Amino acid sequence: MQTYGNPGVTYGWWAGNSGVTNRSGKFIAAHAAHTGLIAFWAGAFTLFELARFDPSVPMGHQPLIALPHLAALGLGFDETGTFVGGTAVVSIAVVHLVLSMVYGAGGLMHSLLFSSDMQDSSVVQARKFKLEWDNPDNQTFILGHHLIFFGVACIWFVEWARIHGIYDPAVGAIRQVEYDLNLSHIWDHQFDFLTIDSLEDVMGGHAFLAFLEITGGAFHIATKQVGEYTKFKGAGLLSAEAILSWSLAGIGWMAVVAAFWCAQNTTVYPIEWFGEPLALKFGISPYWIDTVDLPNGAHTSRAWLSNVHYYFGFFFIQGHLWHALRAMGFDFKRVTNALSNLDTASVSLK
């Protein structure tokens, strides 16, 4: 992390990033603990929403987040095709709650029992995941494993739609979807994804991503640094803070894209579960409003989802800029010092 030229700098307990800067074991502990928090939220909030779900009111007109996504995946329907929640939704929630305890335990074990730095581990395989910022082979090895996990997640989604089926608003029912691996369609949908109206194309895009990510992951794991390790390839630039800045940039961009997609697309985000498409407005920044009047100032699930994603994405990108500048060595204390000296600053004219 940025030390502002002080090699003996110390950080308070609240500066959590400082505790994992060069210690890969603590880095994994933080990952596992964060995953546990996410899993706990998903499980607990699903049960909370199910307890207050009103079947007499359209789901999209209720302030729900977890249930609409489960419904879009084809979970929680009875034999008549009506969403009731039922044991399927409860089971999903309970599994997430159990997994949250497993992830939490994993975070505690890596934090308290295992080596704080993987290079000190007694397990040979674990030592491969140490953090060496000036070793491109080490960084590409870790990146490769991340890409493979992303690819496997895409395969799970594609296979779920193919075998179990997902909700298709065009027919108003759950149906099995075979992916369409048409590369020209996939290329074209980079520019018109907001209006995509074919679930086959959606699954084809995910199938292509799975192939691309797993192939890229295997490449990064198997290969070594090619050619000279230049600054263009990260020499002297890689650090824990730089990695954090790139992660924030990625998740921020995904959140902004998701906000625009959710606001307008009714194939992936069916009206039945998320409410009517939104109208884009501009104030200090873009925001979306409902196109349907709801009682007591309520909002559709689509409005909540789109606006929250957009503003989270906006602040994530600001975090990216902050940490990227710090990683590059910019001293933000110079800004505060300059502002504090404005009263005594003077200009001399010759």
Secondary structure as the mmCIF struct_conf table of DSSP 4:
data_model
#
loop_
_struct_conf.conf_type_id
_struct_conf.id
_struct_conf.beg_label_comp_id
_struct_conf.beg_label_asym_id
_struct_conf.beg_label_seq_id
_struct_conf.end_label_comp_id
_struct_conf.end_label_asym_id
_struct_conf.end_label_seq_id
TURN_TY1_P TURN_TY1_P1 TYR A 4 GLY A 5
TURN_TY1_P TURN_TY1_P2 PRO A 7 GLY A 8
TURN_TY1_P TURN_TY1_P3 TRP A 13 TRP A 14
HELX_RH_3T_P HELX_RH_3T_P1 GLY A 16 VAL A 20
BEND BEND1 THR A 21 ASN A 22
HELX_RH_AL_P HELX_RH_AL_P1 SER A 24 ARG A 52
TURN_TY1_P TURN_TY1_P4 PRO A 55 SER A 56
BEND BEND2 VAL A 57 VAL A 57
HELX_RH_3T_P HELX_RH_3T_P2 MET A 59 HIS A 61
BEND BEND3 GLN A 62 PRO A 63
BEND BEND4 ILE A 65 ILE A 65
HELX_RH_AL_P HELX_RH_AL_P2 ALA A 66 ALA A 72
TURN_TY1_P TURN_TY1_P5 LEU A 73 GLY A 74
BEND BEND5 GLY A 76 GLY A 76
STRN STRN1 PHE A 77 PHE A 77
TURN_TY1_P TURN_TY1_P6 GLU A 79 THR A 80
BEND BEND6 GLY A 81 GLY A 81
STRN STRN2 PHE A 83 PHE A 83
HELX_RH_AL_P HELX_RH_AL_P3 GLY A 86 LEU A 108
HELX_RH_PI_P HELX_RH_PI_P1 MET A 109 LEU A 113
BEND BEND7 PHE A 114 PHE A 114
BEND BEND8 SER A 116 ASP A 117
HELX_RH_3T_P HELX_RH_3T_P3 MET A 118 ASP A 120
BEND BEND9 SER A 122 SER A 122
HELX_RH_AL_P HELX_RH_AL_P4 VAL A 124 ARG A 127
TURN_TY1_P TURN_TY1_P7 LYS A 128 PHE A 129
TURN_TY1_P TURN_TY1_P8 TRP A 133 ASP A 134
HELX_RH_AL_P HELX_RH_AL_P5 PRO A 136 ILE A 163
TURN_TY1_P TURN_TY1_P9 HIS A 164 HIS A 164
STRN STRN3 ILE A 166 ASP A 168
TURN_TY1_P TURN_TY1_P10 PRO A 169 GLY A 172
STRN STRN4 ALA A 173 ARG A 175
HELX_RH_AL_P HELX_RH_AL_P6 LEU A 183 ASP A 192
HELX_RH_3T_P HELX_RH_3T_P4 PHE A 193 THR A 195
HELX_RH_AL_P HELX_RH_AL_P7 LEU A 199 ALA A 222
BEND BEND10 GLY A 227 GLY A 227
HELX_RH_3T_P HELX_RH_3T_P5 LYS A 231 LYS A 233
TURN_TY1_P TURN_TY1_P11 GLY A 234 LEU A 237
HELX_RH_AL_P HELX_RH_AL_P8 ALA A 240 GLN A 264
BEND BEND11 THR A 266 TYR A 269
HELX_RH_AL_P HELX_RH_AL_P9 ILE A 271 PHE A 274
BEND BEND12 GLU A 276 GLU A 276
HELX_LH_PP_P HELX_LH_PP_P1 PRO A 277 LEU A 278
STRN STRN5 ALA A 279 PHE A 282
BEND BEND13 GLY A 283 SER A 285
STRN STRN6 PRO A 286 ILE A 289
BEND BEND14 THR A 291 VAL A 292
HELX_RH_3T_P HELX_RH_3T_P6 PRO A 295 GLY A 297
HELX_RH_AL_P HELX_RH_AL_P10 SER A 301 ALA A 327
TURN_TY1_P TURN_TY1_P12 MET A 328 GLY A 329
TURN_TY1_P TURN_TY1_P13 PHE A 332 PHE A 332
HELX_RH_AL_P HELX_RH_AL_P11 LYS A 333 SER A 340
TURN_TY1_P TURN_TY1_P14 ASN A 341 THR A 344
#
